[in-house]
């Protein structure tokens, strides 16, 4: 049997909105990235945001991604995870459209 190869860019921002050119052009703004390849770990706040806007709880994402719930909590704490785990979580998140957009605290309101 032949496995289908998926090309998944784990360094690409995955947030509630389409990535802005400012974020993509500035790789040092780590808070917008969901996966830190150097540390081999999720960026906890961004992962939580991606889960929230897609309606996932840690338990439901763990079940959908076929990873242990304890592994999901480790990822949410920013601890290193295996690439296989990261791929499963990222593919699961990428497969669900955001239900709403979060506004960032501290941004000036535009009227």
Secondary structure as GFF3:
##gff-version 3
##sequence-region A 1 111
A	DSSP	alpha_helix	21	25	.	.	.	ID=ss1
A	DSSP	three_ten_helix	30	32	.	.	.	ID=ss2
A	DSSP	beta_strand	35	36	.	.	.	ID=ss3
A	DSSP	beta_strand	41	42	.	.	.	ID=ss4
A	DSSP	alpha_helix	44	54	.	.	.	ID=ss5
A	DSSP	alpha_helix	58	65	.	.	.	ID=ss6
A	DSSP	alpha_helix	69	76	.	.	.	ID=ss7
A	DSSP	alpha_helix	83	94	.	.	.	ID=ss8
###
